[in-house]
């Protein structure tokens, strides 16, 4: 007899609930805090050049985050979001991809962008929304994007990239491409309806999408235990019939290995994979957030000891691939380089106001042109209210 329900039917004759925590998913961890491997752990195949690129990317993002948060506090940029504590999760996963795999980010994955080759100048131009910004100043700071390096522009609404990733990955499969789409999101975004729609779509249509959940403990001020009762996010993948793995998000070797395996499986089986990274958001949610209102300094200090950069740094030193003194000197030089780039970018002019109506249609519509004309007239009438723009109106 056929089974139209698409479910396993095992008959019993007495009623019994299956526990909501019947499924226990382990967490992959390879590196100890001292940079040595756990007994029985096998490090992934990783050459020196790639390992050092991963480390340099992590350090770059850490220093960039420090400098740009300070710039926001000084009023030089309007907004910023740090990756502090999650550098290994982001860089380790990005390093495991092919350069033409699509990345759809949430807004804390600047490490993936840097690993792909986004320059310091491009970071600064976007953060200052100047005329050299690829987005022409139309996005908030940290909402990066680059067509050239297969990094979809970040969108502010939470979770919208999840079903988009399913569709993009499905198109990759239909076109016969040997590429995947990696989609980042937080555990808070997994409470959005888009999460469920996206995962189910990818599972049903067998799209090679890698759903990478950064479970960092807090969705802005809401702790995970107020978001859901289930065992993290990984168990939901199993619920949708998706192969799933949970990994220590502060262990870059474990993240790299898990993502590498996930990519291979997604392509071999034409199927989605769910990865859940378990880490801790050491910084505030954003420059607009004060975490002291919802968590203690003691909790933060406890997790600060689990620093992903320190752990990987010790591994590199143990391998003889990193020199302690040279590393310190390079980091100091990087701080100056970033400060110099900041000073240049903040002096670059803002984009022309005409860019507000470009890049939507091949040619701006009559209605858009009329609206732009009315806007220019308004700014000319009230120039004091628009000090940056008023002097550049034709």
KESEZA-96937 format. One record per residue (C-alpha): x, y, z; residue in one letter. Coordinates in pm, 1 decimal, always signed. Layout:
REM residues N
+----------+----------+----------+--------+
!       c1 !       c2 !       c3 ! residu !
+----------+----------+----------+--------+
!        X !        Y !        Z !      A !
...
+----------+----------+----------+--------+
//
This chain:
REM residues 394
+----------+----------+----------+--------+
!       c1 !       c2 !       c3 ! residu !
+----------+----------+----------+--------+
!     +0.0 !     +0.0 !     +0.0 !      X !
!   +137.0 !   +345.3 !    -91.2 !      X !
!   +204.0 !   +604.3 !   +178.9 !      X !
!    +68.3 !   +944.7 !    +68.2 !      X !
!   +155.3 !  +1098.0 !   +407.4 !      X !
!   +530.6 !  +1088.4 !   +336.3 !      X !
!   +597.9 !   +981.1 !   +695.4 !      X !
!   +731.5 !   +674.3 !   +871.4 !      X !
!   +440.4 !   +470.7 !  +1007.1 !      X !
!   +544.2 !   +248.7 !  +1298.0 !      X !
!   +233.1 !   +116.4 !  +1471.0 !      X !
!   +208.1 !    +98.3 !  +1851.9 !      X !
!    -88.7 !     +0.8 !  +2067.8 !      X !
!    -44.1 !   +228.1 !  +2369.9 !      X !
!    -22.9 !   +606.8 !  +2368.9 !      X !
!   +317.2 !   +762.8 !  +2438.7 !      X !
!   +467.1 !  +1105.8 !  +2368.1 !      X !
!   +804.2 !  +1152.1 !  +2204.3 !      X !
!  +1003.9 !  +1393.7 !  +2417.1 !      X !
!  +1068.8 !  +1740.8 !  +2277.9 !      X !
!  +1436.0 !  +1675.5 !  +2354.9 !      X !
!  +1453.9 !  +1320.7 !  +2221.9 !      X !
!  +1713.3 !  +1428.8 !  +1965.3 !      X !
!  +2057.7 !  +1516.7 !  +2102.0 !      X !
!  +2300.6 !  +1671.2 !  +1852.2 !      X !
!  +2671.6 !  +1676.7 !  +1947.4 !      X !
!  +2903.7 !  +1974.2 !  +1894.7 !      X !
!  +3218.4 !  +1927.0 !  +1686.0 !      X !
!  +3529.3 !  +2067.6 !  +1853.0 !      X !
!  +3887.7 !  +1995.9 !  +1748.3 !      X !
!  +4101.0 !  +2261.7 !  +1920.0 !      X !
!  +4159.4 !  +2305.2 !  +2290.5 !      X !
!  +4196.9 !  +2655.0 !  +2432.6 !      X !
!  +4574.6 !  +2606.4 !  +2438.4 !      X !
!  +4586.8 !  +2548.2 !  +2062.7 !      X !
!  +4641.7 !  +2172.4 !  +2078.5 !      X !
!  +4409.6 !  +1907.4 !  +1937.0 !      X !
!  +4179.9 !  +1694.9 !  +2148.0 !      X !
!  +4269.0 !  +1328.4 !  +2172.7 !      X !
!  +4123.5 !  +1149.5 !  +1871.1 !      X !
!  +4070.0 !  +1473.9 !  +1679.9 !      X !
!  +4212.6 !  +1504.4 !  +1331.5 !      X !
!  +4287.7 !  +1847.7 !  +1194.0 !      X !
!  +4152.4 !  +1925.4 !   +845.0 !      X !
!  +4380.3 !  +1943.2 !   +543.6 !      X !
!  +4497.8 !  +2301.7 !   +559.2 !      X !
!  +4811.4 !  +2440.9 !   +400.2 !      X !
!  +5019.4 !  +2715.4 !   +560.4 !      X !
!  +4919.4 !  +2989.4 !   +316.3 !      X !
!  +4546.8 !  +2928.0 !   +365.6 !      X !
!  +4581.2 !  +2904.1 !   +743.3 !      X !
!  +4770.2 !  +3233.1 !   +762.0 !      X !
!  +4516.5 !  +3401.4 !   +533.5 !      X !
!  +4241.4 !  +3287.7 !   +769.2 !      X !
!  +4430.5 !  +3420.2 !  +1069.7 !      X !
!  +4515.7 !  +3751.4 !   +903.3 !      X !
!  +4149.5 !  +3795.5 !   +811.8 !      X !
!  +4039.7 !  +3736.2 !  +1170.6 !      X !
!  +4291.5 !  +3988.3 !  +1303.4 !      X !
!  +4195.6 !  +4242.7 !  +1037.6 !      X !
!  +3828.5 !  +4221.5 !  +1133.7 !      X !
!  +3907.1 !  +4245.8 !  +1505.8 !      X !
!  +4114.6 !  +4561.5 !  +1454.7 !      X !
!  +3865.8 !  +4709.7 !  +1206.2 !      X !
!  +3581.8 !  +4652.7 !  +1453.9 !      X !
!  +3771.5 !  +4825.0 !  +1735.5 !      X !
!  +3858.2 !  +5126.7 !  +1521.9 !      X !
!  +3517.1 !  +5171.1 !  +1359.8 !      X !
!  +3322.2 !  +5139.6 !  +1684.0 !      X !
!  +3544.5 !  +5417.2 !  +1818.1 !      X !
!  +3470.5 !  +5617.3 !  +1502.2 !      X !
!  +3098.1 !  +5575.3 !  +1562.3 !      X !
!  +3135.6 !  +5695.3 !  +1920.6 !      X !
!  +3319.7 !  +6000.3 !  +1786.1 !      X !
!  +3029.9 !  +6076.4 !  +1551.8 !      X !
!  +3229.4 !  +6005.1 !  +1237.6 !      X !
!  +2996.0 !  +5726.9 !  +1117.7 !      X !
!  +2634.3 !  +5671.2 !  +1216.7 !      X !
!  +2624.3 !  +5301.2 !  +1301.7 !      X !
!  +2841.1 !  +4992.6 !  +1340.9 !      X !
!  +2815.6 !  +4620.5 !  +1421.8 !      X !
!  +3104.8 !  +4409.6 !  +1549.0 !      X !
!  +3191.5 !  +4044.0 !  +1485.0 !      X !
!  +3369.1 !  +4013.0 !  +1821.3 !      X !
!  +3375.7 !  +3649.7 !  +1939.3 !      X !
!  +3247.8 !  +3505.7 !  +1611.6 !      X !
!  +3544.6 !  +3563.9 !  +1382.8 !      X !
!  +3623.0 !  +3190.7 !  +1362.3 !      X !
!  +3266.5 !  +3100.7 !  +1266.6 !      X !
!  +3258.3 !  +3348.3 !   +980.2 !      X !
!  +3613.3 !  +3322.9 !   +845.8 !      X !
!  +3636.0 !  +2944.7 !   +888.8 !      X !
!  +3316.7 !  +2887.5 !   +690.8 !      X !
!  +3408.6 !  +3135.3 !   +416.1 !      X !
!  +3751.1 !  +2975.1 !   +374.0 !      X !
!  +3589.7 !  +2637.1 !   +303.0 !      X !
!  +3399.6 !  +2769.2 !     +0.9 !      X !
!  +3480.0 !  +2803.4 !   -366.5 !      X !
!  +3533.1 !  +3164.1 !   -475.9 !      X !
!  +3218.5 !  +3149.0 !   -692.0 !      X !
!  +2991.6 !  +3010.0 !   -421.7 !      X !
!  +2733.5 !  +3276.0 !   -339.2 !      X !
!  +2736.3 !  +3424.4 !    +12.0 !      X !
!  +2418.3 !  +3573.6 !   +154.5 !      X !
!  +2499.9 !  +3743.7 !   +481.9 !      X !
!  +2298.6 !  +3879.9 !   +769.2 !      X !
!  +2509.8 !  +4170.8 !   +899.0 !      X !
!  +2795.9 !  +4041.5 !  +1111.2 !      X !
!  +2989.2 !  +3852.8 !   +843.6 !      X !
!  +3243.6 !  +4111.9 !   +733.4 !      X !
!  +3512.2 !  +3844.1 !   +780.9 !      X !
!  +3372.1 !  +3648.8 !   +484.1 !      X !
!  +3381.2 !  +3961.5 !   +273.0 !      X !
!  +3741.8 !  +4034.6 !   +365.9 !      X !
!  +3846.6 !  +3673.5 !   +300.3 !      X !
!  +3701.3 !  +3705.1 !    -50.5 !      X !
!  +3922.4 !  +4009.6 !   -117.7 !      X !
!  +3717.3 !  +4316.6 !    -20.2 !      X !
!  +3978.5 !  +4589.0 !    +26.7 !      X !
!  +4026.0 !  +4818.3 !   +323.7 !      X !
!  +3933.6 !  +5112.7 !   +103.0 !      X !
!  +3608.6 !  +4941.9 !     -0.9 !      X !
!  +3518.4 !  +4882.6 !   +362.5 !      X !
!  +3581.1 !  +5247.5 !   +445.9 !      X !
!  +3394.3 !  +5381.0 !   +143.3 !      X !
!  +3086.5 !  +5180.9 !   +240.1 !      X !
!  +3102.1 !  +5278.7 !   +607.1 !      X !
!  +3125.7 !  +5647.7 !   +517.3 !      X !
!  +2869.9 !  +5622.2 !   +232.4 !      X !
!  +3090.1 !  +5830.0 !     +6.2 !      X !
!  +3087.1 !  +5857.5 !   -372.1 !      X !
!  +3327.2 !  +5563.1 !   -407.1 !      X !
!  +3092.7 !  +5330.4 !   -216.2 !      X !
!  +2973.3 !  +5043.3 !   -437.1 !      X !
!  +2620.5 !  +5102.0 !   -306.6 !      X !
!  +2642.0 !  +5475.7 !   -384.3 !      X !
!  +2562.2 !  +5569.9 !    -26.5 !      X !
!  +2213.9 !  +5419.2 !    -24.9 !      X !
!  +2271.2 !  +5164.0 !   +249.3 !      X !
!  +2336.2 !  +5183.9 !   +621.0 !      X !
!  +2695.7 !  +5125.7 !   +733.1 !      X !
!  +2792.1 !  +4753.8 !   +751.5 !      X !
!  +2540.4 !  +4667.2 !   +477.2 !      X !
!  +2811.6 !  +4552.3 !   +238.1 !      X !
!  +2777.7 !  +4388.1 !    -99.9 !      X !
!  +2997.0 !  +4305.0 !   -398.4 !      X !
!  +2885.3 !  +4141.5 !   -719.9 !      X !
!  +3245.8 !  +4078.9 !   -823.8 !      X !
!  +3315.9 !  +3848.8 !   -528.8 !      X !
!  +2972.7 !  +3680.0 !   -506.8 !      X !
!  +2859.3 !  +3851.2 !   -187.7 !      X !
!  +2493.8 !  +3950.5 !   -195.7 !      X !
!  +2424.7 !  +4297.6 !    -55.7 !      X !
!  +2308.6 !  +4286.9 !   +305.3 !      X !
!  +1944.3 !  +4368.5 !   +369.8 !      X !
!  +1823.6 !  +4512.5 !   +702.3 !      X !
!  +1498.5 !  +4312.8 !   +740.7 !      X !
!  +1577.3 !  +4002.4 !   +941.6 !      X !
!  +1585.1 !  +3664.0 !   +770.1 !      X !
!  +1485.9 !  +3771.3 !   +418.9 !      X !
!  +1806.1 !  +3621.1 !   +278.4 !      X !
!  +1705.4 !  +3267.9 !   +386.4 !      X !
!  +1436.9 !  +3193.4 !   +123.4 !      X !
!  +1641.2 !  +3395.0 !   -125.8 !      X !
!  +1931.5 !  +3157.0 !    -65.6 !      X !
!  +1705.1 !  +2860.2 !   -133.1 !      X !
!  +1599.6 !  +3009.5 !   -465.2 !      X !
!  +1950.7 !  +3105.2 !   -568.0 !      X !
!  +2086.7 !  +2760.6 !   -480.6 !      X !
!  +1802.8 !  +2593.9 !   -671.4 !      X !
!  +1895.9 !  +2804.6 !   -975.6 !      X !
!  +2259.1 !  +2698.5 !   -939.1 !      X !
!  +2146.9 !  +2337.1 !   -952.0 !      X !
!  +1920.7 !  +2391.6 !  -1254.1 !      X !
!  +2204.6 !  +2561.1 !  -1440.5 !      X !
!  +2435.6 !  +2269.4 !  -1368.7 !      X !
!  +2681.4 !  +2478.9 !  -1166.7 !      X !
!  +2910.7 !  +2306.8 !   -920.0 !      X !
!  +2853.3 !  +2579.0 !   -664.6 !      X !
!  +2653.3 !  +2627.1 !   -346.9 !      X !
!  +2495.3 !  +2921.8 !   -169.5 !      X !
!  +2596.5 !  +2981.4 !   +190.7 !      X !
!  +2341.0 !  +3173.4 !   +394.5 !      X !
!  +2431.6 !  +3324.2 !   +733.3 !      X !
!  +2173.6 !  +3416.1 !   +997.1 !      X !
!  +2142.5 !  +3432.7 !  +1374.9 !      X !
!  +1936.3 !  +3220.4 !  +1608.1 !      X !
!  +1699.1 !  +3515.5 !  +1642.0 !      X !
!  +1635.4 !  +3515.0 !  +1267.2 !      X !
!  +1543.4 !  +3147.2 !  +1297.9 !      X !
!  +1227.0 !  +3267.9 !  +1473.9 !      X !
!  +1116.8 !  +3437.9 !  +1152.5 !      X !
!   +875.3 !  +3268.1 !   +916.3 !      X !
!  +1130.1 !  +3307.7 !   +636.7 !      X !
!  +1353.6 !  +3053.0 !   +812.8 !      X !
!  +1090.2 !  +2780.2 !   +795.1 !      X !
!   +979.3 !  +2865.2 !   +442.9 !      X !
!  +1339.9 !  +2877.9 !   +321.1 !      X !
!  +1451.8 !  +2548.9 !   +473.1 !      X !
!  +1142.6 !  +2361.2 !   +361.0 !      X !
!  +1173.6 !  +2497.7 !     +7.2 !      X !
!  +1540.2 !  +2395.3 !    -14.3 !      X !
!  +1466.0 !  +2048.3 !   +122.1 !      X !
!  +1173.7 !  +1979.7 !   -110.9 !      X !
!  +1346.2 !  +2116.0 !   -421.9 !      X !
!  +1687.0 !  +1972.9 !   -331.3 !      X !
!  +1874.6 !  +2301.6 !   -348.0 !      X !
!  +2246.9 !  +2296.2 !   -258.3 !      X !
!  +2220.9 !  +2564.1 !     +9.3 !      X !
!  +2430.8 !  +2575.2 !   +325.9 !      X !
!  +2227.0 !  +2734.6 !   +603.8 !      X !
!  +2476.2 !  +2864.2 !   +861.0 !      X !
!  +2312.2 !  +2963.8 !  +1188.0 !      X !
!  +2530.1 !  +3172.1 !  +1419.5 !      X !
!  +2379.8 !  +3087.7 !  +1757.6 !      X !
!  +2550.9 !  +3354.1 !  +1968.4 !      X !
!  +2314.6 !  +3349.2 !  +2263.9 !      X !
!  +2127.0 !  +3675.1 !  +2214.4 !      X !
!  +1893.8 !  +3825.0 !  +1954.7 !      X !
!  +1964.7 !  +4188.8 !  +2045.7 !      X !
!  +1850.2 !  +4181.3 !  +2410.8 !      X !
!  +1652.9 !  +3856.9 !  +2396.8 !      X !
!  +1840.2 !  +3551.9 !  +2531.3 !      X !
!  +1804.6 !  +3222.8 !  +2346.4 !      X !
!  +1602.9 !  +3064.8 !  +2629.2 !      X !
!  +1332.4 !  +3325.2 !  +2568.9 !      X !
!  +1338.1 !  +3261.1 !  +2193.9 !      X !
!  +1283.0 !  +2884.9 !  +2187.1 !      X !
!  +1254.5 !  +2575.4 !  +2406.3 !      X !
!  +1399.5 !  +2321.8 !  +2162.8 !      X !
!  +1761.7 !  +2207.8 !  +2159.2 !      X !
!  +1912.5 !  +2501.9 !  +1972.5 !      X !
!  +1847.7 !  +2541.6 !  +1600.1 !      X !
!  +2015.1 !  +2226.2 !  +1467.5 !      X !
!  +1725.5 !  +1998.6 !  +1560.3 !      X !
!  +1499.6 !  +2196.1 !  +1327.6 !      X !
!  +1708.6 !  +2090.1 !  +1030.0 !      X !
!  +1639.1 !  +1726.6 !  +1110.2 !      X !
!  +1270.1 !  +1816.4 !  +1135.0 !      X !
!  +1282.5 !  +1934.4 !   +774.7 !      X !
!  +1470.6 !  +1624.9 !   +658.8 !      X !
!  +1798.0 !  +1815.5 !   +623.9 !      X !
!  +2140.3 !  +1677.9 !   +716.4 !      X !
!  +2267.2 !  +1881.5 !  +1010.1 !      X !
!  +2583.2 !  +1944.4 !  +1208.5 !      X !
!  +2655.6 !  +2152.2 !  +1518.8 !      X !
!  +3001.6 !  +2300.6 !  +1562.5 !      X !
!  +3198.4 !  +2504.5 !  +1815.8 !      X !
!  +3192.4 !  +2849.0 !  +1655.9 !      X !
!  +3507.6 !  +2959.2 !  +1838.5 !      X !
!  +3709.4 !  +2672.6 !  +1685.0 !      X !
!  +3807.9 !  +2773.4 !  +1333.5 !      X !
!  +3942.6 !  +2427.7 !  +1243.7 !      X !
!  +3613.4 !  +2264.4 !  +1339.2 !      X !
!  +3412.9 !  +2525.8 !  +1145.8 !      X !
!  +3634.4 !  +2486.2 !   +839.6 !      X !
!  +3604.7 !  +2107.2 !   +845.5 !      X !
!  +3228.5 !  +2110.6 !   +899.1 !      X !
!  +3168.4 !  +2360.3 !   +617.6 !      X !
!  +3398.0 !  +2171.6 !   +382.2 !      X !
!  +3204.6 !  +1850.6 !   +447.8 !      X !
!  +2872.6 !  +2031.7 !   +413.0 !      X !
!  +2969.1 !  +2179.2 !    +76.3 !      X !
!  +3079.4 !  +1841.0 !    -58.1 !      X !
!  +2759.6 !  +1674.6 !    +60.5 !      X !
!  +2536.0 !  +1951.6 !    -74.8 !      X !
!  +2684.5 !  +1912.2 !   -422.5 !      X !
!  +2703.6 !  +1533.5 !   -417.7 !      X !
!  +2347.7 !  +1488.2 !   -299.0 !      X !
!  +2186.7 !  +1801.2 !   -446.5 !      X !
!  +2055.6 !  +1886.2 !   -103.7 !      X !
!  +2067.2 !  +2156.8 !   +162.7 !      X !
!  +2270.7 !  +2130.1 !   +483.5 !      X !
!  +2216.1 !  +2308.8 !   +814.8 !      X !
!  +2516.4 !  +2407.8 !  +1026.8 !      X !
!  +2475.5 !  +2556.2 !  +1373.0 !      X !
!  +2769.9 !  +2750.4 !  +1515.5 !      X !
!  +2777.2 !  +2772.8 !  +1895.3 !      X !
!  +2967.3 !  +3083.9 !  +2000.4 !      X !
!  +2909.6 !  +3401.3 !  +2202.5 !      X !
!  +2855.8 !  +3757.4 !  +2088.9 !      X !
!  +3116.5 !  +3934.9 !  +2301.0 !      X !
!  +3023.5 !  +4282.2 !  +2177.2 !      X !
!  +2695.0 !  +4467.1 !  +2193.4 !      X !
!  +2439.7 !  +4381.7 !  +1927.3 !      X !
!  +2526.5 !  +4709.6 !  +1757.1 !      X !
!  +2657.8 !  +5053.1 !  +1839.1 !      X !
!  +2298.3 !  +5139.6 !  +1939.7 !      X !
!  +2280.7 !  +4863.9 !  +2201.7 !      X !
!  +2382.0 !  +4853.8 !  +2569.4 !      X !
!  +2426.0 !  +4487.1 !  +2672.4 !      X !
!  +2462.1 !  +4575.8 !  +3042.5 !      X !
!  +2084.3 !  +4597.9 !  +3048.5 !      X !
!  +2037.9 !  +4227.0 !  +2982.1 !      X !
!  +2360.1 !  +4041.5 !  +3075.7 !      X !
!  +2631.5 !  +4070.9 !  +3335.5 !      X !
!  +2995.5 !  +4173.9 !  +3300.4 !      X !
!  +3085.6 !  +3847.5 !  +3474.3 !      X !
!  +2915.5 !  +3647.8 !  +3199.8 !      X !
!  +3100.2 !  +3842.7 !  +2931.6 !      X !
!  +3437.3 !  +3794.9 !  +3101.8 !      X !
!  +3376.6 !  +3420.7 !  +3135.5 !      X !
!  +3319.9 !  +3392.0 !  +2759.2 !      X !
!  +3605.8 !  +3626.4 !  +2675.4 !      X !
!  +3840.9 !  +3346.9 !  +2782.4 !      X !
!  +3704.7 !  +3146.3 !  +2486.5 !      X !
!  +3859.7 !  +3386.7 !  +2234.1 !      X !
!  +3864.6 !  +3227.8 !  +1883.5 !      X !
!  +4164.5 !  +3430.4 !  +1764.1 !      X !
!  +4377.0 !  +3336.8 !  +2063.1 !      X !
!  +4301.6 !  +2967.2 !  +2017.5 !      X !
!  +4390.7 !  +2966.4 !  +1647.1 !      X !
!  +4698.0 !  +3182.1 !  +1709.5 !      X !
!  +4835.7 !  +2926.6 !  +1954.0 !      X !
!  +4773.6 !  +2647.6 !  +1703.1 !      X !
!  +4968.2 !  +2838.7 !  +1437.3 !      X !
!  +5255.7 !  +2903.7 !  +1678.4 !      X !
!  +5261.4 !  +2535.0 !  +1775.8 !      X !
!  +5282.7 !  +2448.5 !  +1404.7 !      X !
!  +5574.5 !  +2687.0 !  +1360.3 !      X !
!  +5373.1 !  +2888.2 !  +1107.9 !      X !
!  +5345.8 !  +3209.8 !  +1309.8 !      X !
!  +5612.1 !  +3418.8 !  +1478.8 !      X !
!  +5491.4 !  +3585.4 !  +1798.3 !      X !
!  +5697.3 !  +3903.4 !  +1769.2 !      X !
!  +5627.4 !  +3953.5 !  +1398.9 !      X !
!  +5255.6 !  +3902.1 !  +1458.6 !      X !
!  +5249.0 !  +4176.1 !  +1724.3 !      X !
!  +5434.9 !  +4413.9 !  +1494.1 !      X !
!  +5201.5 !  +4343.0 !  +1200.5 !      X !
!  +4893.2 !  +4403.8 !  +1415.6 !      X !
!  +5031.5 !  +4738.3 !  +1527.7 !      X !
!  +5099.5 !  +4835.9 !  +1166.3 !      X !
!  +4746.1 !  +4728.2 !  +1070.5 !      X !
!  +4595.3 !  +4962.8 !  +1328.9 !      X !
!  +4777.6 !  +5255.4 !  +1170.9 !      X !
!  +4680.6 !  +5144.1 !   +819.6 !      X !
!  +4313.7 !  +5132.8 !   +914.1 !      X !
!  +4328.3 !  +5473.8 !  +1081.9 !      X !
!  +4496.2 !  +5623.5 !   +773.3 !      X !
!  +4230.5 !  +5474.2 !   +543.7 !      X !
!  +3955.8 !  +5610.6 !   +769.5 !      X !
!  +4096.4 !  +5963.5 !   +745.8 !      X !
!  +4101.2 !  +5941.8 !   +366.3 !      X !
!  +3750.4 !  +5797.0 !   +325.9 !      X !
!  +3576.8 !  +6046.8 !   +551.7 !      X !
!  +3698.8 !  +6331.9 !   +330.5 !      X !
!  +3566.3 !  +6184.0 !     +6.3 !      X !
!  +3254.9 !  +6360.3 !   -123.5 !      X !
!  +2909.3 !  +6208.5 !    -85.9 !      X !
!  +2738.3 !  +6056.3 !   -391.8 !      X !
!  +2537.4 !  +6284.9 !   -615.9 !      X !
!  +2169.3 !  +6297.9 !   -531.5 !      X !
!  +2079.3 !  +6169.5 !   -879.1 !      X !
!  +2197.2 !  +5823.6 !   -767.9 !      X !
!  +1883.8 !  +5793.9 !   -556.6 !      X !
!  +1688.6 !  +5690.4 !   -866.8 !      X !
!  +1945.6 !  +5485.6 !  -1059.3 !      X !
!  +1999.8 !  +5106.4 !  -1065.6 !      X !
!  +1628.9 !  +5024.9 !  -1027.7 !      X !
!  +1529.9 !  +5043.0 !  -1393.8 !      X !
!  +1756.1 !  +5044.2 !  -1700.6 !      X !
!  +1646.8 !  +5406.4 !  -1738.9 !      X !
!  +1477.0 !  +5606.9 !  -1460.2 !      X !
!  +1104.4 !  +5635.9 !  -1521.7 !      X !
!   +932.8 !  +5968.1 !  -1590.7 !      X !
!   +781.3 !  +5956.1 !  -1241.6 !      X !
!  +1121.9 !  +5908.1 !  -1076.2 !      X !
!  +1273.3 !  +6191.2 !  -1278.4 !      X !
!   +987.7 !  +6418.6 !  -1175.1 !      X !
!  +1030.3 !  +6325.3 !   -809.0 !      X !
!  +1403.5 !  +6396.2 !   -829.7 !      X !
!  +1333.7 !  +6737.3 !   -982.1 !      X !
!  +1092.1 !  +6817.9 !   -699.9 !      X !
!  +1345.0 !  +6699.1 !   -440.4 !      X !
!  +1617.1 !  +6922.4 !   -581.3 !      X !
!  +1380.3 !  +7220.4 !   -571.9 !      X !
!  +1296.2 !  +7141.6 !   -210.3 !      X !
!  +1663.9 !  +7124.0 !   -109.5 !      X !
!  +1737.5 !  +7455.0 !   -284.6 !      X !
!  +1452.0 !  +7613.3 !    -92.2 !      X !
!  +1576.8 !  +7480.7 !   +244.4 !      X !
!  +1957.3 !  +7454.2 !   +203.6 !      X !
!  +2030.3 !  +7486.1 !   +574.9 !      X !
!  +1839.6 !  +7163.4 !   +641.9 !      X !
!  +2055.4 !  +6971.5 !   +392.8 !      X !
!  +2412.2 !  +7102.3 !   +446.0 !      X !
!  +2587.1 !  +6808.3 !   +276.9 !      X !
!  +2366.1 !  +6792.2 !    -30.7 !      X !
!  +2265.8 !  +7152.9 !    -86.6 !      X !
!  +2604.4 !  +7265.0 !   -220.7 !      X !
!  +2601.9 !  +6993.2 !   -487.5 !      X !
!  +2260.2 !  +7057.4 !   -642.5 !      X !
!  +2282.6 !  +7172.3 !  -1002.8 !      X !
+----------+----------+----------+--------+
//
